[in-house]
């Protein structure tokens, strides 16, 4: 026996409504994000910018502890895109983003935003030991983040203020500054002791041709004082490439940054010319 006409119409309407609801739920992300303006990748991080003025950051990784069936993690965050007048990126473009540091435990990126003026103040932090939570930690500082201080534990970043008149140390996990001091025009990646309580750096120009402007300082973070070590540079006739801390002697060494395979020195930097050293 045929069902009454109104029952057949009702069943049809319910089915259509169910399909429509499912379609809306499935398409909602695309509707919310809008048209894709650009897409790129930085190692395992995908960067997708939409016409709505948003950039989606998607980190793809796997848990290889299950060797036969590694579990896939897809971690996402949405940030503001950068207004663009570049014909290649109409209306909006992705923030300038860089990998600050990575380990099996942590992945840390930095990026700018519409109010940053190309100063990378934002930190995208992912704790890979808690992947079941699958969330980024987003934080913003008042300083321009330059680099990780200690590449082994990735806990501390080095930064300068936008005016380049102060330097600071901050926590990568939350972006909070815990130490700062006046120091203008830092020109080198700082050296550091293992505890990050002594930071050695140069200001001015690293080249000996600019010896009137280049200076060498040691920042005692605990006492929050700068110790002028510029006298060490009087015998340095080459450009300083990097500064290395020697734990055994609690001292810092200055090296030329040019790799030279003909050098036969000792230690991890045997292929770089040692220019001088000073105690902390």
C-alpha contacts under 8 A as a table, 3 or more apart, distances in Angstrom:
res1	aa1	res2	aa2	distance
3	X	7	X	6.36
3	X	8	X	6.42
4	X	7	X	5.35
4	X	8	X	6.51
5	X	8	X	5.19
5	X	9	X	6.25
6	X	9	X	5.05
6	X	10	X	6.01
7	X	10	X	4.95
7	X	11	X	6.11
8	X	11	X	5.17
8	X	12	X	6.18
9	X	12	X	5.04
9	X	13	X	6.11
10	X	13	X	5.07
10	X	14	X	6.17
11	X	14	X	5.13
11	X	15	X	6.20
12	X	15	X	5.13
12	X	16	X	6.14
13	X	16	X	5.09
13	X	17	X	5.98
14	X	17	X	5.05
14	X	18	X	6.09
15	X	18	X	5.10
15	X	19	X	6.25
16	X	19	X	5.17
16	X	20	X	6.02
17	X	20	X	5.02
17	X	21	X	6.04
18	X	21	X	5.14
18	X	22	X	6.17
19	X	22	X	5.11
19	X	23	X	6.09
20	X	23	X	5.03
20	X	24	X	6.14
21	X	24	X	5.17
21	X	25	X	6.17
22	X	25	X	5.12
22	X	26	X	6.14
23	X	26	X	5.06
23	X	27	X	5.97
24	X	27	X	5.12
24	X	28	X	5.63
25	X	28	X	5.27
26	X	29	X	7.22
27	X	30	X	5.38
27	X	31	X	6.12
28	X	31	X	5.00
28	X	32	X	5.93
29	X	32	X	5.13
29	X	33	X	6.04
30	X	33	X	5.19
30	X	34	X	5.74
30	X	35	X	7.76
31	X	34	X	5.29
33	X	36	X	7.92
33	X	50	X	5.89
33	X	51	X	7.41
33	X	52	X	6.19
33	X	54	X	7.33
34	X	50	X	5.75
34	X	51	X	5.74
34	X	52	X	5.98
35	X	50	X	5.42
35	X	51	X	5.38
35	X	52	X	7.75
36	X	39	X	7.46
36	X	48	X	6.98
36	X	49	X	5.90
36	X	50	X	4.44
36	X	51	X	6.33
37	X	48	X	7.69
37	X	49	X	5.54
37	X	50	X	5.23
37	X	51	X	6.07
37	X	89	X	6.93
37	X	90	X	7.52
37	X	92	X	7.51
37	X	93	X	7.56
38	X	48	X	5.89
38	X	49	X	5.32
38	X	50	X	7.25
38	X	89	X	7.31
38	X	93	X	7.19
38	X	94	X	7.70
39	X	46	X	7.35
39	X	47	X	5.59
39	X	48	X	4.41
39	X	49	X	6.39
40	X	46	X	5.96
40	X	47	X	5.22
40	X	48	X	6.61
41	X	44	X	6.98
41	X	45	X	5.52
41	X	46	X	4.31
41	X	47	X	5.65
42	X	45	X	5.06
42	X	46	X	6.41
42	X	47	X	7.70
42	X	98	X	7.90
42	X	99	X	7.86
43	X	46	X	7.99
44	X	59	X	5.78
44	X	60	X	5.60
44	X	61	X	7.00
45	X	57	X	6.64
45	X	58	X	5.58
45	X	59	X	4.51
45	X	60	X	6.55
46	X	56	X	7.97
46	X	57	X	5.80
46	X	58	X	4.98
46	X	59	X	6.30
46	X	60	X	7.91
47	X	55	X	6.79
47	X	56	X	5.91
47	X	57	X	4.95
47	X	58	X	6.56
47	X	94	X	7.22
48	X	55	X	5.49
48	X	56	X	5.17
48	X	57	X	6.66
48	X	94	X	7.32
49	X	53	X	7.23
49	X	54	X	5.88
49	X	55	X	4.18
49	X	56	X	6.30
49	X	81	X	6.79
49	X	92	X	7.44
49	X	93	X	6.42
49	X	94	X	5.77
50	X	53	X	5.89
50	X	54	X	5.62
50	X	55	X	6.27
50	X	92	X	7.72
51	X	54	X	7.28
51	X	91	X	7.31
51	X	92	X	6.92
53	X	80	X	6.27
53	X	81	X	5.21
53	X	82	X	7.49
53	X	83	X	7.66
53	X	91	X	7.91
53	X	92	X	6.02
54	X	78	X	6.60
54	X	79	X	5.81
54	X	80	X	4.74
54	X	81	X	4.85
55	X	78	X	5.70
55	X	79	X	5.33
55	X	80	X	5.87
55	X	81	X	5.17
55	X	94	X	6.03
55	X	95	X	7.81
56	X	76	X	6.93
56	X	77	X	5.81
56	X	78	X	4.45
56	X	79	X	6.41
57	X	76	X	5.57
57	X	77	X	5.19
57	X	78	X	6.14
57	X	79	X	7.74
58	X	74	X	6.68
58	X	75	X	5.66
58	X	76	X	4.52
58	X	77	X	6.68
59	X	73	X	7.88
59	X	74	X	5.78
59	X	75	X	5.06
59	X	76	X	6.34
60	X	72	X	7.41
60	X	73	X	5.91
60	X	74	X	4.93
60	X	75	X	6.62
61	X	72	X	5.99
61	X	73	X	5.31
61	X	74	X	6.75
62	X	70	X	6.06
62	X	71	X	5.38
62	X	72	X	4.43
62	X	73	X	5.76
63	X	66	X	6.78
63	X	70	X	5.33
63	X	71	X	5.03
63	X	72	X	6.46
63	X	73	X	7.62
64	X	67	X	5.48
64	X	69	X	7.85
64	X	70	X	4.83
64	X	71	X	7.00
65	X	70	X	6.82
66	X	69	X	5.41
66	X	70	X	4.94
66	X	71	X	7.18
67	X	70	X	5.76
73	X	131	X	7.26
73	X	134	X	7.25
74	X	134	X	7.45
75	X	134	X	5.48
75	X	135	X	6.11
75	X	136	X	7.11
76	X	135	X	7.15
76	X	136	X	7.21
77	X	135	X	7.89
77	X	136	X	6.66
80	X	95	X	7.90
80	X	113	X	6.53
80	X	114	X	7.27
81	X	92	X	6.03
81	X	93	X	5.80
81	X	94	X	5.18
81	X	95	X	5.88
81	X	113	X	6.88
81	X	114	X	7.06
82	X	92	X	5.44
82	X	93	X	5.24
82	X	94	X	5.99
82	X	95	X	5.80
82	X	113	X	6.20
82	X	114	X	5.08
83	X	91	X	5.79
83	X	92	X	4.51
83	X	93	X	6.43
83	X	114	X	6.87
84	X	89	X	6.39
84	X	90	X	6.21
84	X	91	X	5.06
84	X	92	X	4.74
84	X	93	X	5.90
85	X	89	X	7.36
85	X	90	X	6.49
85	X	91	X	6.51
85	X	92	X	7.93
86	X	89	X	5.35
86	X	90	X	6.24
87	X	90	X	5.54
89	X	92	X	6.08
89	X	93	X	5.62
90	X	93	X	7.50
95	X	111	X	6.02
95	X	112	X	5.56
95	X	113	X	6.01
96	X	111	X	5.33
96	X	112	X	5.78
96	X	118	X	7.43
96	X	120	X	7.68
97	X	109	X	6.79
97	X	110	X	5.63
97	X	111	X	4.22
97	X	112	X	6.99
97	X	120	X	7.87
98	X	109	X	5.53
98	X	110	X	5.45
98	X	111	X	6.42
99	X	102	X	7.62
99	X	108	X	6.22
99	X	109	X	4.41
99	X	110	X	6.51
100	X	107	X	7.99
100	X	108	X	5.39
100	X	109	X	4.99
100	X	110	X	6.30
100	X	147	X	6.26
100	X	148	X	6.46
101	X	106	X	7.84
101	X	107	X	6.06
101	X	108	X	5.26
101	X	109	X	7.02
101	X	148	X	6.84
101	X	151	X	7.07
101	X	154	X	6.56
102	X	105	X	7.77
102	X	106	X	5.61
102	X	107	X	4.36
102	X	108	X	6.18
102	X	154	X	7.67
103	X	106	X	5.19
103	X	107	X	6.32
104	X	107	X	7.94
104	X	128	X	6.84
105	X	127	X	6.07
105	X	128	X	4.92
105	X	129	X	5.58
106	X	125	X	7.35
106	X	126	X	5.71
106	X	127	X	4.87
106	X	128	X	5.44
106	X	129	X	7.70
106	X	154	X	7.66
107	X	125	X	6.06
107	X	126	X	5.25
107	X	127	X	6.85
107	X	128	X	7.34
108	X	123	X	6.96
108	X	124	X	5.67
108	X	125	X	4.70
108	X	126	X	6.43
108	X	172	X	7.50
109	X	123	X	5.85
109	X	124	X	5.01
109	X	125	X	6.62
110	X	120	X	5.99
110	X	121	X	6.99
110	X	122	X	5.43
110	X	123	X	4.58
110	X	124	X	6.01
110	X	145	X	7.42
111	X	119	X	7.93
111	X	120	X	4.70
111	X	121	X	6.48
111	X	122	X	5.23
111	X	123	X	6.66
111	X	124	X	7.94
112	X	115	X	7.88
112	X	116	X	5.48
112	X	117	X	7.50
112	X	118	X	5.74
112	X	119	X	5.73
112	X	120	X	4.20
112	X	121	X	5.84
112	X	122	X	6.00
113	X	116	X	5.17
113	X	117	X	7.63
113	X	118	X	7.58
113	X	120	X	7.65
113	X	121	X	7.96
113	X	122	X	7.59
114	X	117	X	7.06
116	X	119	X	5.01
116	X	120	X	6.73
116	X	121	X	6.86
119	X	143	X	7.89
119	X	144	X	5.17
119	X	145	X	7.66
119	X	162	X	7.13
120	X	144	X	5.27
120	X	145	X	5.78
120	X	146	X	7.94
121	X	140	X	5.46
121	X	141	X	5.27
121	X	142	X	6.54
121	X	143	X	5.97
121	X	144	X	5.11
121	X	145	X	5.83
122	X	138	X	7.16
122	X	139	X	5.75
122	X	140	X	4.39
122	X	141	X	6.57
122	X	175	X	7.97
123	X	137	X	7.89
123	X	138	X	5.79
123	X	139	X	5.27
123	X	140	X	6.18
123	X	172	X	7.16
123	X	174	X	7.98
123	X	175	X	6.68
124	X	136	X	6.43
124	X	137	X	5.93
124	X	138	X	5.00
124	X	139	X	6.91
125	X	136	X	5.65
125	X	137	X	5.00
125	X	138	X	6.45
125	X	172	X	7.09
125	X	173	X	6.15
126	X	135	X	7.04
126	X	136	X	5.04
126	X	137	X	6.31
127	X	130	X	5.79
127	X	131	X	6.99
127	X	136	X	7.76
128	X	131	X	5.20
130	X	133	X	5.83
130	X	134	X	7.22
131	X	134	X	4.84
131	X	135	X	7.61
137	X	173	X	7.31
137	X	174	X	7.27
138	X	174	X	7.50
139	X	174	X	5.71
139	X	175	X	5.41
140	X	175	X	5.97
141	X	144	X	7.59
141	X	175	X	5.76
141	X	176	X	6.80
141	X	177	X	7.51
142	X	161	X	6.98
143	X	159	X	5.85
143	X	160	X	5.50
143	X	161	X	4.45
143	X	162	X	6.35
143	X	168	X	7.69
144	X	159	X	5.32
144	X	160	X	5.33
144	X	161	X	5.77
144	X	162	X	6.27
145	X	157	X	6.86
145	X	158	X	6.20
145	X	159	X	4.33
145	X	160	X	6.76
146	X	157	X	7.31
146	X	158	X	5.76
146	X	159	X	5.12
146	X	160	X	7.30
147	X	157	X	5.70
147	X	158	X	5.49
147	X	159	X	7.17
147	X	189	X	7.90
148	X	151	X	6.16
148	X	154	X	6.28
148	X	155	X	7.80
148	X	156	X	6.00
148	X	157	X	4.36
148	X	158	X	6.07
149	X	154	X	7.38
149	X	156	X	5.65
149	X	157	X	5.26
149	X	158	X	5.87
149	X	190	X	7.49
149	X	191	X	7.79
149	X	192	X	7.06
149	X	196	X	7.48
150	X	153	X	6.07
150	X	154	X	5.74
150	X	155	X	7.30
150	X	156	X	6.72
150	X	157	X	7.97
150	X	192	X	7.64
150	X	194	X	7.63
150	X	196	X	7.68
151	X	154	X	5.43
154	X	157	X	7.73
154	X	172	X	7.23
155	X	171	X	5.83
155	X	172	X	5.43
155	X	173	X	7.00
156	X	169	X	6.55
156	X	170	X	5.54
156	X	171	X	4.85
156	X	172	X	5.56
157	X	169	X	5.64
157	X	170	X	5.30
157	X	171	X	6.34
157	X	172	X	6.15
158	X	167	X	7.37
158	X	168	X	5.91
158	X	169	X	4.91
158	X	170	X	6.74
159	X	167	X	5.68
159	X	168	X	5.15
159	X	169	X	6.30
159	X	170	X	7.74
160	X	163	X	7.99
160	X	164	X	5.72
160	X	165	X	7.33
160	X	166	X	5.62
160	X	167	X	4.35
160	X	168	X	6.07
161	X	164	X	5.18
161	X	165	X	6.46
161	X	166	X	5.54
161	X	167	X	6.46
161	X	168	X	7.90
162	X	165	X	7.91
163	X	166	X	7.75
164	X	167	X	7.64
164	X	183	X	7.81
164	X	184	X	5.56
164	X	185	X	5.65
164	X	186	X	7.64
165	X	182	X	5.98
165	X	183	X	5.37
165	X	184	X	4.04
165	X	185	X	6.59
166	X	180	X	6.85
166	X	181	X	5.62
166	X	182	X	4.30
166	X	183	X	4.81
166	X	184	X	6.01
167	X	180	X	5.55
167	X	181	X	5.69
167	X	182	X	6.42
167	X	183	X	6.04
167	X	184	X	7.88
168	X	177	X	6.70
168	X	178	X	7.64
168	X	179	X	5.52
168	X	180	X	4.04
168	X	181	X	6.57
169	X	177	X	5.72
169	X	178	X	6.02
169	X	179	X	5.27
169	X	180	X	6.38
170	X	175	X	5.93
170	X	176	X	5.28
170	X	177	X	4.00
170	X	178	X	5.47
170	X	179	X	7.07
171	X	174	X	5.88
171	X	175	X	5.20
171	X	176	X	5.47
171	X	177	X	6.55
171	X	178	X	7.45
172	X	175	X	5.31
172	X	176	X	7.73
177	X	180	X	7.48
179	X	221	X	6.96
179	X	224	X	7.74
180	X	224	X	7.80
181	X	224	X	6.99
181	X	225	X	7.72
183	X	186	X	7.10
183	X	203	X	7.80
184	X	203	X	6.71
184	X	204	X	7.99
185	X	203	X	5.26
185	X	204	X	5.65
186	X	201	X	7.05
186	X	202	X	5.78
186	X	203	X	4.12
186	X	204	X	6.41
187	X	201	X	7.76
187	X	202	X	5.70
187	X	203	X	4.98
187	X	204	X	5.87
187	X	205	X	6.03
187	X	206	X	6.60
188	X	201	X	6.11
188	X	202	X	5.60
188	X	203	X	7.19
188	X	206	X	7.36
188	X	241	X	7.50
188	X	242	X	6.88
189	X	201	X	6.77
189	X	242	X	6.58
189	X	243	X	7.58
190	X	199	X	6.25
190	X	200	X	5.40
190	X	201	X	4.57
190	X	202	X	7.57
190	X	242	X	7.61
190	X	243	X	6.58
191	X	199	X	5.67
191	X	200	X	4.95
191	X	201	X	6.41
191	X	242	X	7.46
191	X	243	X	4.90
191	X	244	X	5.42
191	X	245	X	6.26
191	X	252	X	7.59
192	X	195	X	7.91
192	X	196	X	5.68
192	X	197	X	7.47
192	X	198	X	5.58
192	X	199	X	4.54
192	X	200	X	6.16
192	X	244	X	7.31
192	X	245	X	6.03
193	X	196	X	5.29
193	X	197	X	6.58
193	X	198	X	5.58
193	X	199	X	6.92
193	X	245	X	5.81
193	X	246	X	7.87
193	X	247	X	7.18
193	X	250	X	7.91
194	X	197	X	7.86
194	X	247	X	7.71
195	X	198	X	7.66
196	X	199	X	6.73
196	X	221	X	7.87
197	X	219	X	7.99
197	X	220	X	6.19
197	X	221	X	4.92
197	X	222	X	6.17
198	X	218	X	6.73
198	X	219	X	5.62
198	X	220	X	4.99
198	X	221	X	5.93
198	X	280	X	7.76
199	X	218	X	5.69
199	X	219	X	4.98
199	X	220	X	6.80
199	X	221	X	7.39
200	X	216	X	7.43
200	X	217	X	5.73
200	X	218	X	4.42
200	X	219	X	6.17
200	X	243	X	7.24
200	X	252	X	7.66
201	X	216	X	5.93
201	X	217	X	5.56
201	X	218	X	6.61
201	X	243	X	7.46
202	X	205	X	7.90
202	X	206	X	7.18
202	X	214	X	6.74
202	X	215	X	5.46
202	X	216	X	4.47
202	X	217	X	6.18
203	X	206	X	7.59
203	X	213	X	7.64
203	X	214	X	5.49
203	X	215	X	5.23
203	X	216	X	6.54
203	X	217	X	7.99
204	X	210	X	7.93
204	X	213	X	5.04
204	X	214	X	4.31
204	X	215	X	6.45
205	X	208	X	7.96
205	X	210	X	5.98
205	X	211	X	7.60
205	X	213	X	6.35
205	X	214	X	5.01
206	X	210	X	7.37
206	X	211	X	7.99
206	X	214	X	6.07
206	X	239	X	5.30
206	X	240	X	5.56
206	X	241	X	7.69
207	X	210	X	5.60
207	X	211	X	6.96
207	X	214	X	7.71
207	X	238	X	6.61
207	X	239	X	4.41
207	X	240	X	7.04
208	X	211	X	4.87
208	X	214	X	7.94
208	X	236	X	7.46
208	X	237	X	5.73
208	X	238	X	5.75
208	X	239	X	5.88
210	X	213	X	5.61
210	X	214	X	6.35
211	X	214	X	5.23
211	X	215	X	7.94
214	X	230	X	7.96
215	X	228	X	7.78
215	X	229	X	7.53
215	X	230	X	5.03
215	X	233	X	7.81
216	X	228	X	6.27
216	X	229	X	5.10
216	X	230	X	4.54
216	X	232	X	7.86
216	X	233	X	7.55
217	X	226	X	6.28
217	X	227	X	5.59
217	X	228	X	4.76
217	X	229	X	5.23
217	X	230	X	6.82
218	X	226	X	5.67
218	X	227	X	5.01
218	X	228	X	6.53
218	X	229	X	6.80
218	X	280	X	7.40
219	X	224	X	6.89
219	X	225	X	5.90
219	X	226	X	4.59
219	X	227	X	6.30
220	X	223	X	5.57
220	X	224	X	5.48
220	X	225	X	5.44
220	X	226	X	6.31
220	X	227	X	7.52
221	X	224	X	4.60
221	X	225	X	6.90
228	X	231	X	7.98
229	X	232	X	5.97
229	X	278	X	7.76
230	X	233	X	5.55
230	X	234	X	7.55
231	X	234	X	5.56
232	X	235	X	6.63
232	X	236	X	7.39
232	X	276	X	7.14
232	X	277	X	7.36
232	X	278	X	7.03
233	X	236	X	4.84
233	X	237	X	7.89
233	X	276	X	7.92
234	X	237	X	7.82
235	X	276	X	7.93
236	X	239	X	7.90
236	X	275	X	5.99
236	X	276	X	6.96
238	X	256	X	6.99
238	X	275	X	7.62
239	X	256	X	6.13
239	X	257	X	7.74
240	X	243	X	7.86
240	X	254	X	6.42
240	X	255	X	5.77
240	X	256	X	4.95
240	X	257	X	6.55
240	X	275	X	7.62
241	X	254	X	7.57
241	X	255	X	5.70
241	X	256	X	4.58
241	X	257	X	3.72
241	X	258	X	7.37
242	X	254	X	6.19
242	X	255	X	5.54
242	X	256	X	6.79
242	X	257	X	6.23
243	X	252	X	6.61
243	X	253	X	5.67
243	X	254	X	4.82
243	X	255	X	6.33
244	X	252	X	5.52
244	X	253	X	5.16
244	X	254	X	6.60
244	X	255	X	7.83
245	X	250	X	7.17
245	X	251	X	5.89
245	X	252	X	4.44
245	X	253	X	6.34
246	X	249	X	5.86
246	X	250	X	5.67
246	X	251	X	5.37
246	X	252	X	5.95
246	X	253	X	7.38
247	X	250	X	4.77
247	X	251	X	6.89
249	X	279	X	7.94
250	X	279	X	6.58
250	X	280	X	6.26
251	X	277	X	7.05
251	X	278	X	5.75
251	X	279	X	4.32
251	X	280	X	5.37
252	X	277	X	5.50
252	X	278	X	5.49
252	X	279	X	6.30
252	X	280	X	7.13
253	X	274	X	7.17
253	X	275	X	7.55
253	X	276	X	5.84
253	X	277	X	4.19
253	X	278	X	6.64
254	X	274	X	5.98
254	X	275	X	5.29
254	X	276	X	5.19
254	X	277	X	5.83
255	X	272	X	6.34
255	X	273	X	5.60
255	X	274	X	4.49
255	X	275	X	5.27
255	X	276	X	7.33
256	X	272	X	6.06
256	X	273	X	5.35
256	X	274	X	6.46
256	X	275	X	6.64
257	X	272	X	6.63
257	X	273	X	7.89
258	X	272	X	6.34
258	X	273	X	7.83
259	X	271	X	5.69
259	X	272	X	5.42
260	X	263	X	5.92
260	X	271	X	5.08
260	X	272	X	6.01
260	X	273	X	7.86
261	X	264	X	7.88
261	X	271	X	5.36
262	X	271	X	7.17
263	X	270	X	6.54
263	X	271	X	5.28
263	X	272	X	7.10
263	X	273	X	7.48
264	X	270	X	6.10
264	X	271	X	6.90
265	X	269	X	7.69
265	X	270	X	4.30
265	X	271	X	6.86
266	X	269	X	7.21
266	X	270	X	4.98
267	X	270	X	5.50
269	X	272	X	5.48
270	X	273	X	7.50
